[in-house]
Amino acid sequence: MRFLTFILQDSAPAQQGAGSWSFLIMIVLMFLIMWLFMIRPQQKKQKEMDKFRNELKKGDKVVTVGGIYGTVKEIRDKTVDIEISKDVAIRVDKASLVKDFSDAQQ
C-alpha cells in the first residue's frame, strides 16, 4: 500500500505541468471561438451600418432606432433631417438611423 501511495505522489508533479498546458490551450480556443461567433459578426454588421449611413442620399427611406419611419430630406455631418409626414421634418443623429426594409418584404 505504501508503494502505491509513493507512486501516485511521485507522478503528481508531472501531471500538473501537462495540465497547465492543456488549460492554456483550452483558454486560447475559447477566445478564438468567441471571436469567430460573437465579435467578428458584430464588427461586420457595424461596418455595414457605417457604410449605409455614409452613403445616405436624399429620398432614402429610413427608420430611427426609436421606430420612426421617414424619408431623408437633408443630410449634414452628424445629423439628418427626415420627413415623417407631409411638411413635418425632424432632425435626428445619423447614428440613430437604420435601413427601412418594409418595402423589401412586400
HELIX and SHEET records of a PDB file:
HELIX    1   1 ARG A    2  MET A   34  1                                  33    
HELIX    2   2 TRP A   35  ILE A   39  3                                   5    
HELIX    3   3 ARG A   40  ASN A   54  1                                  15    
HELIX    4   4 LYS A   94  SER A   96  5                                   3    
HELIX    5   5 SER A  102  GLN A  105  1                                   4    
SHEET    1   A 5 VAL A  88  ASP A  93  0                                        
SHEET    2   A 5 THR A  79  SER A  85 -1                                        
SHEET    3   A 5 TYR A  69  ILE A  75 -1                                        
SHEET    4   A 5 LYS A  61  THR A  64 -1                                        
SHEET    5   A 5 LEU A  97  LYS A  99 -1                                        
END                                                                             
